[in-house]
Amino acid sequence: MSHDQSFFRTLTNTHGFEVTFCSFGAAISSFKIPVNEDKLDIVLGFDNVEDYQRSFDLHAKPFLGAVVGPHAGRLKLGRYTDNGKEVQLDKNFEGHHLHGGTFNLSNQFWELTTISDNRVVFEFSVNNGQTKFRTEYFLSSETLYVTLSAVTDIDILINLTQHSYFNLAGHKKDITNLEMKIEALEILEIDEDLIPTGKFLPIENTFFDFSEFRDCPSEIDTSFILKGKHPAAILRDKENGLVLKVFTNQPTVHVYIGGSTGSIQGKENAKYHNKSGICFEAQNFPDSPNHSNFKNGILRKGEQYINEIAYQFKTSNSL
């Protein structure tokens, strides 16, 4: 990977993991793991900062590996009511607010505040410093721990997530040999604009039932309501035996495979396409302030927001 080292930092461990982060979007840009006789890079990414920046000129922005916010997901018409006052946010995608708007956490340079052998910390502020965001990545022997946090001096809608596209076969392959399992009994119903309606739909014996391992679909863009069991989701490669277990303290994981990675040239001259990777976006319910039965995502002055995610890697015989 050829890139300006001033924007990239790499963590390693004794198991041969190499995880590289980019200060643009506090993104995971590379995740190399020894598998059998190979060392596979199992996330989609770009070689340089300029390619990350250019990706935000696309209509369907891929958000490769980035921290997403302040509000991940869609907010209907970009607005909500808080204590009787209407709040209007940027309508940046087809009349709605998506992934934090035009100016978002994914397309900004974060400040690298801490770097050690197994930990990096990025920080970023908005609202003239009144709202502070912090992303911490900690690499253990087999797990990357992600802590997304925020503190604020003003009331603000917060819903952060990590938007890495995983492919356990390697980032140049497709997800044909991957299968997944999700600890969920329901999904969020959505309308024609992919906005939650507020209803929970049971998924037993439907297309969305991944209570047992099934092949990854060719396309999905769905929020699964987690049962609270751990791990929340499991992804595994039937050919090489690599397994990813996703843990989170959030109520949903939004699973995404689709068009945002169509016809993109990634790192190492990889040609990314719709089935190049899969996202497990651990987060709160999207559009939460507009539904009384959702956990409200408005962070109050003096409160702290924390989203904890863990990506644990094993071989299939250790499941």
VMD Tcl script that draws the C-alpha trace (Angstrom):
set ca {
  {0.00 0.00 0.00}
  {1.53 3.28 -1.11}
  {0.35 6.28 0.83}
  {1.45 9.33 2.76}
  {2.43 7.97 6.17}
  {1.44 11.21 7.86}
  {-2.23 10.22 7.41}
  {-1.92 6.49 8.15}
  {-0.98 4.50 11.25}
  {-0.64 0.73 11.66}
  {-1.13 -1.48 14.71}
  {0.26 -5.03 14.92}
  {0.02 -7.95 17.32}
  {1.84 -11.22 18.01}
  {-0.66 -13.18 15.89}
  {0.48 -11.36 12.75}
  {-2.45 -8.95 12.49}
  {-1.70 -5.62 10.78}
  {-4.44 -2.99 10.98}
  {-3.97 0.37 9.28}
  {-6.04 3.46 10.02}
  {-6.47 6.70 8.10}
  {-7.04 10.04 9.80}
  {-9.51 10.97 7.05}
  {-12.77 9.67 8.49}
  {-10.87 7.85 11.27}
  {-11.16 4.95 8.85}
  {-9.95 1.37 8.92}
  {-8.10 1.25 5.60}
  {-6.44 -2.17 5.81}
  {-6.85 -5.25 8.02}
  {-4.33 -8.00 7.26}
  {-4.67 -11.41 8.91}
  {-2.61 -14.60 8.42}
  {-4.90 -17.26 6.96}
  {-3.35 -20.63 6.16}
  {-0.30 -19.76 4.06}
  {-1.55 -16.31 3.04}
  {-1.90 -12.91 4.64}
  {-5.29 -11.59 3.60}
  {-6.46 -7.98 3.67}
  {-10.09 -8.45 4.66}
  {-11.49 -4.89 4.40}
  {-12.13 -2.66 1.41}
  {-10.14 0.55 1.23}
  {-8.07 2.99 -0.78}
  {-4.32 3.44 -1.23}
  {-4.23 7.15 -0.45}
  {-6.09 10.03 1.14}
  {-6.96 11.58 -2.23}
  {-8.98 8.51 -3.22}
  {-10.89 8.63 0.07}
  {-11.67 12.30 -0.59}
  {-12.72 11.68 -4.20}
  {-15.10 8.93 -3.12}
  {-17.30 11.61 -1.56}
  {-17.86 13.14 -4.99}
  {-19.81 10.03 -6.00}
  {-23.60 9.99 -5.85}
  {-23.59 6.75 -3.87}
  {-20.78 7.43 -1.44}
  {-19.22 4.19 -0.15}
  {-17.94 5.46 3.25}
  {-15.18 2.82 3.04}
  {-14.04 1.92 6.56}
  {-15.08 5.26 8.00}
  {-16.63 6.35 11.27}
  {-20.10 7.60 10.34}
  {-22.01 10.40 12.04}
  {-23.08 12.54 13.74}
  {-26.25 10.66 12.69}
  {-25.70 7.38 10.85}
  {-28.53 6.16 8.66}
  {-31.47 8.11 7.31}
  {-33.44 10.86 9.04}
  {-36.78 11.51 7.34}
  {-36.79 14.88 5.55}
  {-33.75 15.74 7.67}
  {-35.84 16.93 10.59}
  {-37.18 16.05 14.02}
  {-38.86 17.76 16.96}
  {-37.13 18.17 20.31}
  {-39.02 19.67 23.25}
  {-41.50 21.28 20.87}
  {-38.83 22.81 18.66}
  {-38.32 21.63 15.09}
  {-34.70 20.90 14.21}
  {-33.79 20.91 10.51}
  {-30.64 19.13 9.35}
  {-29.00 18.99 5.95}
  {-31.03 17.09 3.33}
  {-28.10 15.61 1.45}
  {-29.56 12.47 -0.16}
  {-32.82 12.30 -2.11}
  {-34.63 14.73 0.18}
  {-33.48 13.15 3.43}
  {-30.55 13.36 5.83}
  {-28.06 10.50 5.39}
  {-24.95 9.58 7.39}
  {-24.43 13.01 8.93}
  {-25.16 15.24 5.95}
  {-22.82 16.92 3.49}
  {-20.36 17.88 6.21}
  {-19.98 14.67 8.19}
  {-17.51 12.78 10.33}
  {-16.51 10.50 7.45}
  {-15.21 13.20 5.10}
  {-13.13 15.18 7.57}
  {-9.59 14.84 8.90}
  {-9.57 13.71 12.51}
  {-6.76 14.58 14.89}
  {-4.59 11.65 15.92}
  {-4.19 12.21 19.68}
  {-2.80 8.85 20.85}
  {-0.64 6.21 19.21}
  {0.98 3.19 20.86}
  {1.81 -0.39 19.88}
  {-1.81 -1.54 20.20}
  {-3.96 1.59 20.38}
  {-4.83 4.67 18.32}
  {-7.20 7.48 19.26}
  {-8.70 10.04 16.88}
  {-10.66 13.13 17.95}
  {-12.87 15.63 16.12}
  {-15.09 18.54 17.22}
  {-18.13 20.28 15.72}
  {-20.37 23.19 16.73}
  {-17.38 25.41 17.51}
  {-15.98 22.79 19.85}
  {-19.20 22.29 21.80}
  {-19.54 18.66 20.66}
  {-16.48 16.42 20.79}
  {-16.15 13.01 19.15}
  {-13.58 10.36 20.00}
  {-12.71 7.12 18.20}
  {-10.48 4.57 19.90}
  {-9.15 1.43 18.23}
  {-7.50 -1.18 20.47}
  {-5.94 -4.33 19.01}
  {-5.62 -7.43 21.20}
  {-4.43 -10.90 20.22}
  {-7.51 -11.70 18.12}
  {-9.90 -8.75 18.46}
  {-10.12 -5.15 17.31}
  {-12.08 -3.14 19.88}
  {-13.77 0.03 18.63}
  {-15.10 2.68 21.02}
  {-17.02 5.57 19.48}
  {-17.89 8.29 22.00}
  {-19.18 11.84 22.18}
  {-19.67 14.56 24.79}
  {-21.57 17.78 24.23}
  {-22.38 21.17 25.69}
  {-25.54 21.40 23.57}
  {-28.35 18.96 22.80}
  {-27.56 17.09 19.58}
  {-28.74 14.00 17.71}
  {-26.02 11.33 17.85}
  {-25.89 7.92 16.19}
  {-22.37 6.79 15.34}
  {-21.22 3.63 13.62}
  {-18.22 2.00 11.95}
  {-18.67 1.42 8.21}
  {-16.04 -1.15 7.25}
  {-16.78 -3.49 4.37}
  {-15.51 -6.97 5.26}
  {-14.57 -9.77 2.92}
  {-12.97 -12.75 4.65}
  {-11.80 -14.11 1.29}
  {-9.73 -10.96 0.76}
  {-10.68 -7.53 -0.51}
  {-10.06 -8.42 -4.17}
  {-12.55 -11.30 -4.10}
  {-16.35 -11.35 -3.84}
  {-18.55 -12.65 -1.02}
  {-19.69 -15.79 -2.87}
  {-18.17 -18.16 -0.30}
  {-19.28 -16.21 2.78}
  {-22.18 -17.07 5.04}
  {-23.59 -15.20 8.02}
  {-25.64 -15.59 11.16}
  {-27.44 -12.76 13.00}
  {-28.91 -12.87 16.52}
  {-32.19 -11.19 15.66}
  {-35.88 -12.06 15.53}
  {-37.07 -8.80 13.96}
  {-36.05 -6.10 11.52}
  {-37.09 -2.48 11.12}
  {-39.82 -2.02 8.53}
  {-38.89 0.66 5.99}
  {-40.78 2.69 3.40}
  {-39.93 3.23 -0.27}
  {-37.21 5.73 0.72}
  {-35.63 3.23 3.15}
  {-36.87 5.27 6.14}
  {-38.06 3.28 9.19}
  {-41.84 3.30 9.61}
  {-41.60 2.56 13.34}
  {-42.81 -1.02 12.99}
  {-40.84 -4.14 13.90}
  {-41.27 -7.07 11.51}
  {-40.78 -10.71 12.58}
  {-38.33 -12.51 10.31}
  {-38.69 -16.19 11.15}
  {-38.73 -18.26 7.95}
  {-38.32 -15.20 5.74}
  {-35.53 -13.91 3.49}
  {-34.17 -12.01 6.51}
  {-33.98 -15.03 8.84}
  {-30.29 -15.58 9.56}
  {-30.79 -17.35 12.89}
  {-28.75 -20.16 11.35}
  {-25.86 -19.80 8.93}
  {-26.95 -18.92 5.41}
  {-25.10 -17.66 2.35}
  {-24.74 -13.89 2.24}
  {-27.32 -12.36 -0.10}
  {-26.25 -10.46 -3.19}
  {-27.94 -7.32 -1.84}
  {-29.27 -6.20 1.54}
  {-29.80 -2.86 3.31}
  {-31.59 -3.74 6.54}
  {-31.52 -2.96 10.28}
  {-31.73 -6.09 12.43}
  {-33.06 -5.66 15.98}
  {-30.66 -7.56 18.19}
  {-31.80 -10.02 20.84}
  {-29.05 -8.93 23.22}
  {-27.13 -12.17 22.88}
  {-23.47 -12.23 21.92}
  {-22.07 -12.23 19.36}
  {-24.58 -10.07 17.49}
  {-23.46 -11.36 14.10}
  {-21.06 -13.94 12.70}
  {-19.51 -13.99 9.24}
  {-17.46 -16.93 8.00}
  {-15.68 -18.05 4.87}
  {-16.61 -21.60 3.90}
  {-13.38 -22.05 1.96}
  {-10.57 -20.72 4.18}
  {-12.33 -21.14 7.56}
  {-11.86 -17.55 8.76}
  {-14.61 -16.33 11.10}
  {-15.57 -12.79 12.15}
  {-17.70 -12.33 15.26}
  {-19.26 -8.89 15.81}
  {-20.09 -7.72 19.33}
  {-21.82 -4.47 20.26}
  {-23.72 -2.66 23.01}
  {-26.10 -1.15 20.43}
  {-29.73 -2.25 19.77}
  {-29.35 -2.84 16.02}
  {-26.86 -3.90 13.42}
  {-27.52 -2.55 9.94}
  {-26.33 -5.08 7.37}
  {-25.37 -3.65 4.00}
  {-24.33 -5.23 0.71}
  {-25.03 -3.20 -2.38}
  {-24.54 -0.51 -4.95}
  {-22.28 1.91 -3.10}
  {-19.23 -0.18 -4.00}
  {-20.13 -0.61 -7.66}
  {-17.36 0.23 -10.17}
  {-14.84 1.65 -7.69}
  {-11.09 1.19 -8.03}
  {-9.77 0.40 -4.58}
  {-6.33 -0.20 -3.12}
  {-3.86 -2.42 -4.96}
  {-5.82 -1.75 -8.20}
  {-8.74 -3.83 -6.95}
  {-11.96 -3.44 -8.91}
  {-14.70 -3.20 -6.29}
  {-18.26 -4.08 -7.17}
  {-21.62 -4.60 -5.47}
  {-20.61 -7.91 -3.91}
  {-17.09 -6.97 -2.83}
  {-17.87 -6.68 0.88}
  {-20.43 -6.61 3.67}
  {-20.99 -4.00 6.39}
  {-22.19 -4.70 9.93}
  {-23.11 -1.19 11.10}
  {-23.72 -1.46 14.85}
  {-25.84 1.52 15.88}
  {-29.02 2.90 17.41}
  {-32.30 2.91 15.48}
  {-32.07 5.31 12.51}
  {-34.59 8.18 12.50}
  {-35.02 7.62 16.24}
  {-36.47 11.02 17.30}
  {-39.38 10.55 14.89}
  {-40.60 7.33 16.53}
  {-41.77 7.21 20.14}
  {-41.03 3.47 20.42}
  {-37.37 3.88 19.40}
  {-34.54 4.60 21.82}
  {-34.13 8.35 21.41}
  {-30.72 9.32 20.07}
  {-30.65 12.93 21.28}
  {-27.59 13.46 23.48}
  {-28.22 16.04 26.17}
  {-25.81 18.65 27.45}
  {-23.38 17.06 29.89}
  {-24.17 13.47 28.84}
  {-21.81 11.01 27.19}
  {-22.54 8.75 24.22}
  {-20.65 5.44 23.90}
  {-20.91 2.86 21.12}
  {-18.75 -0.20 21.79}
  {-18.00 -2.61 18.95}
  {-15.63 -5.58 18.80}
  {-14.46 -7.49 15.74}
  {-13.12 -10.88 16.82}
  {-11.42 -13.21 14.37}
  {-11.13 -16.99 14.67}
  {-10.94 -20.10 12.53}
  {-14.06 -22.18 11.96}
  {-12.92 -24.99 14.25}
  {-12.93 -22.56 17.20}
  {-16.60 -21.56 16.80}
}
mol new
graphics top color blue
foreach p $ca { graphics top sphere $p radius 0.5 }
foreach p [lrange $ca 0 end-1] q [lrange $ca 1 end] { graphics top cylinder $p $q radius 0.2 }
display resetview
